[in-house]
Structures are given as structure tokens and as C-alpha cells.
Amino acid sequence: MSAQAAALSAGAAATRMLAAIDPAAAVIVSTYPLASQVLGRLRPCGRITAGSGFESLAAHQRSRA
């Protein structure tokens, strides 16, 4: 997926994700990598203020074999 396609997908998902997030939420935990990407784009621009986190990036590490 190109960077432009990823940005368009994240932008489209952001509106729906914002509608699903409780404005009073203190923390948001994502277990899905693309959802984490959307959250990561929303925090710097101030659209969400809750902390967000992920459990593991192991699935995205390259094998060194």
C-alpha cells in the first residue's frame, strides 16, 4: 500500500473511529495495527487527548534469518 493510499484510508477511518471513542476516555488501547495507525495520526493534531498504546510490535519485525 502506498503512503498516499494509507493516508486516505486512515483519514476515512478517523471519522468513524472518533464517533466510537468516548470523549471522556482516559486511555485507548488498540490491538489492531491499522487502528493504531489511525490513533497515531489523531493525537498530534489534537483530535483525541486520551493516551493510546499497543501491546507488541513483534508481528512487524523483520526476521534476521
C-alpha positions in Angstrom: 0.0 0.0 0.0 1.4 3.4 -0.9 1.8 6.2 1.6 -0.9 8.1 -0.2 -3.4 5.2 -0.1 -2.6 4.6 3.6 -3.2 8.3 4.4 -6.6 8.2 2.6 -7.6 5.0 4.4 -6.6 6.5 7.8 -8.5 9.7 7.0 -11.6 7.7 6.1 -11.4 5.6 9.2 -10.7 8.5 11.5 -14.2 9.9 11.3 -15.8 6.6 12.3 -13.2 6.0 15.0 -13.8 9.4 16.5 -17.6 8.7 16.6 -16.9 5.4 18.5 -14.5 6.9 21.1 -16.0 8.1 24.4 -14.8 11.8 24.8 -14.2 11.1 28.5 -11.9 8.1 27.7 -8.6 8.4 29.6 -6.8 5.6 27.6 -7.4 3.9 24.3 -5.8 0.5 23.7 -5.6 -0.8 20.2 -4.9 -4.4 19.3 -5.2 -3.9 15.6 -2.2 -2.3 13.7 -4.2 -0.2 11.3 -6.4 1.2 14.2 -3.1 2.1 16.0 -2.0 4.0 12.9 -5.2 6.0 12.8 -4.9 6.8 16.5 -1.3 7.8 16.0 -2.5 10.3 13.3 -5.3 11.7 15.6 -3.2 12.5 18.6 -0.7 15.0 17.2 -3.4 17.2 15.7 -5.4 17.2 19.0 -8.4 15.3 17.8 -8.1 12.9 20.7 -6.5 13.7 24.1 -6.6 10.2 25.6 -3.4 8.2 25.9 -3.1 5.4 23.4 -1.0 2.3 23.4 -0.2 -1.0 21.8 1.0 -4.3 23.2 3.5 -5.6 20.8 5.2 -4.8 17.5 6.7 -8.2 17.2 4.5 -9.1 14.3 6.0 -6.2 12.3 9.7 -7.0 13.0 11.7 -8.5 10.1 13.2 -11.9 10.6 17.0 -11.7 10.6 17.5 -15.3 9.4 
